[in-house]
Amino acid sequence: MTAPLDVLPAPTTLAGLSLRSRFAMAPMTRKYSPGGVPTAEVAAYYRRRAEGGIGLIITEGALVGHPSASHETDVPRMTPGAAEAGWRLVTGEVHRADGRIAAQLWHLGSERGAGAWTPSTMRGTDFPEILDAYGESARTAVRAGFDAVEIHAAHGYLLDEFLWPRTNRRTDRYGGDARARATFPAEVIRTVKAELPPGMPLIVRFSQFKERDYAARIAETPAELEAILETFAEAGADVLHASQRRFWEPVFAGHHENLAGWAKRITGLPAITVGSVGLTRGFLTSPELDDLLKRRANDEYDLVALGRILLANPDWVRLAAAGRTDQIRDYRKADEDVLW
Ligand SMILES: Cc1cc2nc3c(=O)[nH]c(=O)nc-3n(C[C@H](O)[C@H](O)[C@H](O)COP(=O)(O)O)c2cc1C
């Protein structure tokens, strides 16, 4: 059988970082880090995906070191000490498999539940306090050996709550039009960027949809999206990770581009696309794969992130590139509950 994929498994560079393929692993929360400390099993889990042909792994959301970030105890933290040592194990294993790995920094905002900090509750000194937590996490990620850092500004968590008019009702400089709503996320970007050594890429993940509202939008028009993404680029974003549930869906009526396509077109920055890759039945001979390859040929994205299909198949890239469809397992919801 001939390999249906060709350009995607080839080596590439992303904002100066050399990668063995155009496939990224999408960040997926796991609760296997007791006390916020990643274990040797977590390191082996990521190593298997690197061995399976992923160019850039993006970790599960790792909490910044502020009490408001989350109350979860088994979600990993990106903080000095034991968690940093755990992450050093993880980056070491991935590097031994010749992979590259980015740390995703996460603050849950209102999704924390009780004691949440949100755009409506934050006051004066709360802002520098959160920025300090992001700065400390960025320094920790650098010391732990990460190749890049990703800021989670998607899906309805703290930074995305600033971007969305429904959750950002502020009347000070942090609220208002799209550019003003991007002010605090941009301050986080600037803070994190200042902690990274020259040449280390800073990725910013954003989305229109929220986990609790798939129809939500941070930008109703291309002009609003431009205001937000240009603010991110000015603040120091090197790569935009445009989160969608299905990569083939256009964002604005009358234009075929998906969210990554818009991000690239607006900013000229490299972009990562994502959303249901490999999940449709018979993906390797499907119209969705043709669509993905066509968007690549049109330079509408640089990397493709894989999420759930990698939970079922750590080596999906190798199998898919070799056309070995018979060895690819279907993803099942239960795959989310196993660490292997
Ligand atoms: C179990 C699970 C956990 C996830 N956790 C995160 C997360 O921590 N951070 C994040 O930005 N997205 C998270 N996502 C979203 C994924 O990164 C990805 O965008 C989504 O699964 C769509 O890609 P897929 O269709 O290839 O799975 C999660 C998704 C799943 C299924």
The ligand as an SDF file (V2000), in Angstrom:
LIG
                    3D

 31 33  0  0  0  0  0  0  0  0999 V2000
   -8.6020   14.3730   27.4080 C   0  0  0  0  0  0  0  0  0  0  0  0
   -8.3200   15.7210   26.8050 C   0  0  0  0  0  0  0  0  0  0  0  0
   -7.6440   16.6850   27.5410 C   0  0  0  0  0  0  0  0  0  0  0  0
   -7.3600   17.9410   26.9820 C   0  0  0  0  0  0  0  0  0  0  0  0
   -6.6370   18.8510   27.7050 N   0  0  0  0  0  0  0  0  0  0  0  0
   -6.2330   20.0090   27.1110 C   0  0  0  0  0  0  0  0  0  0  0  0
   -5.3140   20.8830   27.7850 C   0  0  0  0  0  0  0  0  0  0  0  0
   -4.8110   20.6230   28.8930 O   0  0  0  0  0  0  0  0  0  0  0  0
   -4.9510   22.0190   27.1480 N   0  0  0  0  0  0  0  0  0  0  0  0
   -5.4510   22.3530   25.9290 C   0  0  0  0  0  0  0  0  0  0  0  0
   -5.1170   23.4120   25.4040 O   0  0  0  0  0  0  0  0  0  0  0  0
   -6.3170   21.5290   25.2720 N   0  0  0  0  0  0  0  0  0  0  0  0
   -6.6820   20.3700   25.8130 C   0  0  0  0  0  0  0  0  0  0  0  0
   -7.4760   19.4920   25.1020 N   0  0  0  0  0  0  0  0  0  0  0  0
   -7.8260   19.7780   23.7100 C   0  0  0  0  0  0  0  0  0  0  0  0
   -6.8170   19.1060   22.7610 C   0  0  0  0  0  0  0  0  0  0  0  0
   -5.5460   19.7330   22.8620 O   0  0  0  0  0  0  0  0  0  0  0  0
   -7.2430   19.1600   21.2850 C   0  0  0  0  0  0  0  0  0  0  0  0
   -7.3060   20.4910   20.8740 O   0  0  0  0  0  0  0  0  0  0  0  0
   -8.5760   18.4690   21.0600 C   0  0  0  0  0  0  0  0  0  0  0  0
   -8.5930   17.1810   21.6360 O   0  0  0  0  0  0  0  0  0  0  0  0
   -8.8880   18.3580   19.5750 C   0  0  0  0  0  0  0  0  0  0  0  0
   -7.9190   17.5870   18.9210 O   0  0  0  0  0  0  0  0  0  0  0  0
   -8.2460   16.0460   18.5070 P   0  0  0  0  0  0  0  0  0  0  0  0
   -9.5380   16.1190   17.7580 O   0  0  0  0  0  0  0  0  0  0  0  0
   -7.0820   15.6590   17.6410 O   0  0  0  0  0  0  0  0  0  0  0  0
   -8.3650   15.2610   19.7470 O   0  0  0  0  0  0  0  0  0  0  0  0
   -7.7990   18.2460   25.6690 C   0  0  0  0  0  0  0  0  0  0  0  0
   -8.5020   17.2660   24.9380 C   0  0  0  0  0  0  0  0  0  0  0  0
   -8.7440   16.0250   25.4830 C   0  0  0  0  0  0  0  0  0  0  0  0
   -9.4640   14.9980   24.6380 C   0  0  0  0  0  0  0  0  0  0  0  0
  1  2  1  0
  2  3  1  0
  2 30  2  0
  3  4  2  0
  4  5  1  0
  4 28  1  0
  5  6  2  0
  6  7  1  0
  6 13  1  0
  7  8  2  0
  7  9  1  0
  9 10  1  0
 10 11  2  0
 10 12  1  0
 12 13  2  0
 13 14  1  0
 14 15  1  0
 14 28  1  0
 15 16  1  0
 16 17  1  0
 16 18  1  0
 18 19  1  0
 18 20  1  0
 20 21  1  0
 20 22  1  0
 22 23  1  0
 23 24  1  0
 24 25  2  0
 24 26  1  0
 24 27  1  0
 28 29  2  0
 29 30  1  0
 30 31  1  0
M  END
$$$$
